[in-house]
Structures are given as structure tokens and as C-alpha cells.
Amino acid sequence: MEATASAKYLRGSAQKARLVVDMIRGKDVNQALAILRFTKKRAAGHIEKCMRSAIANANEIAEKANISIDPDDLWVRTAFVDRGPTKNRRRVRPAPQGRAYREQRHFCHVTISLSNDERPSADGKKPEVEKAAKPAESKRRKRGGAAAAPRAKRATPKAAAATEVAAEKPAAKKASKKKAKSDEATSEE
């Protein structure tokens, strides 16, 4: 079962809130709440409030489905921060020598999703049942995934193009020399 909560228009930039959210991703709910309680970041209080809302949503969903869940079994499945609006929220700050610096007041949206399903193991591997169903993966996929294939493809066309260009250059030079000599002969006459 999965429960989600989101807090929108929180004061502070998304980049600063991501520092806090990264600390709690994948942790138990109790451990995540402890981390949020004792973190000295300003965003931690708002994120803790969002986490408690997600726990309440999980209890509500379980009651509607007539299932009993233990909040201690929940863990943070996903947690992410999106950028909020800054338009029409600009301020002017006094600066030296009569100038003014413009500053933007940033806002962000936090979304936290909790689950009581089994977690993937620490290795990142899935349980053995699903592993047997998958076909064997190639060595290329294990090495670099999708990023390895484009690099190999890009290297081959460049090398082939370089040899083609090198082969064309001497022929082009000879043709241009012949043309230059013929031009000189016509200009002398």
C-alpha cells in the first residue's frame, strides 16, 4: 500500500529543500522523523509536517480498505522537491552607492510517498522470485547501461568519417592544383 502527501508553496528554494529530502529518502518513518527533528535546516520543519500528513493519509487509506497497518512498518518510498513560482514575488534590496539589488523569493513543492511493501535489498537487487523470471542481461548493459551504447556508436562514425575525409583530401588538392595551372595558362595567353 502506498500513501502520498504534498506540501506546496513552501518558503525557501528547492535546492535547499532537496538537501533535507535526500537525507530521508529510503529510511523508516521513525528514523526519517528523527532526522527531520534534529536537522538544523529551515526546510526540515515543513518537510516533517508533510511526512506526518503522509502517515495520516496511510492510516486513512488503510481504514477505508478495512486493513490494519502499523505506522512503524512504513518507509519513505519516494521524496522529491519541485520548484515553485517566483514570478510577481520579486523584492528590491538596498545596495551600496544608491543602487538596488533585485532578489527573488523562492518557493518549492515537496511530495513524499510512503509504502509498507517490501523494500529492495541493500544491494539494489530484487527478490529471487523476480530474478529467475528475467532473461540473462548482456555484458554491455551491465557495464554502462544506455550510456555505453551511444558512446560506442558515436566513436565509430567519427573514425569512419575521418578516414573518408583523409582519402578525399589528396584528390581534391590534385584537382585544385590542375585547375590553378590551367587558370595561369589561360591568364598568360
PERA-V555908 format. One record per helix or strand of 3 or more residues. SS is the DSSP state (helix for helix, strand for strand). FROM is the first residue (numbers start at 0). TO is the last residue. Records with the same first field share a line. If there is no record, write none. Layout:
SS=FROM-TO + FROM-TO
This chain:
strand=1-10 + 74-82 + 89-93 + 99-103 + 106-114
helix=13-23 + 28-36 + 42-63 + 70-72 + 95-97 + 127-132 + 138-143 + 145-187
